[in-house]
């Protein structure tokens, strides 16, 4: 990690001394401040609402990958610092570059996507959390909105590390730098050196893009996931103790590695989301989401099979 003022520490490859305990009431300082980093590419439909939800932050940074729409104009109108990221391949990718670039001038960093919103309740919780001296990172969950409805049952994204001390966290390198042409992290997680906690309020995920754009992105994601899955299946299943870990990222990785080895995954996903998770309570939007999520898994499987067929024919 590059040097960043007095907040720089040596980053580790795993969480240490993690603890899920209550935020203490003792306040370290009223002067603790937050930098928000938002990664974009052609996000004129989402960015303004995102920036509006974090106008309370002390610094707003938009890191962009050559947008051709009004993304830059909207960022600058909202008072954000706009930076262009030119990806040359390899590592780091966009968000990690921004974290380590020295752009963030404040002790805490909050990572957002343009289609995410910070509610008033989450804002208040963040502002209280960063004033404590006992934690170095905070996990946040999604409130996922699909076709105008909260997927309260159908989809509960795992805990995501999004808020951490400047100099204490960075994205893990999954060695997926050439697959899919991604210049931004997709499934890489932020790893924090220090004690971490879960926040109780959710991050609103509500894209203004229509379903056509959403399915296009899912097709791109399935291509990336297929290439990653080939590597995952070549790796051994993580040790069972990861399933019982207090670290939600380790626990989620174990469960995903186990799931990837099961047959009939598209059907399993639909039945799990729609019936076991009671996605039917999310109405017709829930049915469509669960069905499309199963189709996404089918696309991954088909692309893995296609890759294997191509390899067999070339041998």
Secondary structure, DSSP 8 states (H G I E B T S, - for coil): ----GGG-----SS--S-------S----TT--EEEEEEESS-TTTHHHHHHHTTTSSEEEEEES---SSHHHHHHHTT-EEEE----SSS--HHHHHHHTT---SSEEEEEETTEE--HHHHHHHHHHTT-SS-SEEEE-EEEEETTEE-TTT-----EEEEEETTSEEE---S-SSSTT-SS-SS--EEESS-EEE-SS-EEE---S-HHHHHHHHHHHHHHHHHHHHHHHHS----GGGGG-S-HHHHHHHHHHHHTTSS-HHHHHHHIIIIIS-GGGGHHHHHHHHHHHHHHHHHHHHHHHHHHHHHHHH-
